[in-house]
Amino acid sequence: MVKTTIRAGVCGFSTTVLARSDDEQNVTLSIESDCEKIRGVAERLTEPIDAYQEIGAGFGGAVYKVVLAGLKGCCAGCVVPSGIFKSVQVAGRVALPAPITIDIERVEQG
């Protein structure tokens, strides 16, 4: 099983993704989030996801299709969908687990 914790940033929401695959290809997700919109996405991601098809389909795959339909009116810069996608990849053994970071800071020009 893969556990991914995603802290989305200034919104303050946190999401936990548990991704499990018994055959190293088909991945089931359990997603808990403080964000109402991400919880809506989680409700639509209940069927197993084929990790091999998903990596090939990229933004046209099952995860992002649900995200595009479910995150209307949400910030387009939300990092949670990428975290869900990467969780599927790692659970399906098409990617290795590694930290992902985005550090943003304001730097004054001088």
MOSUL-V968420 format. One line per field, one symbol per residue. psi: psi as a letter, one per 30 degrees, with the letter a starting at -180 (. if undefined). A space follows every 50 residues. Layout:
psi: ???
This chain:
psi: kkkkkkjfbffgkkkkkkkkkfggekkkkjkklfkeeeeeeeffhfkkkj eeeeeefbfgaeefeeeeefhkglkfgkfeeeeeeeeeeeeghglkkkkk kjkklkkkk.
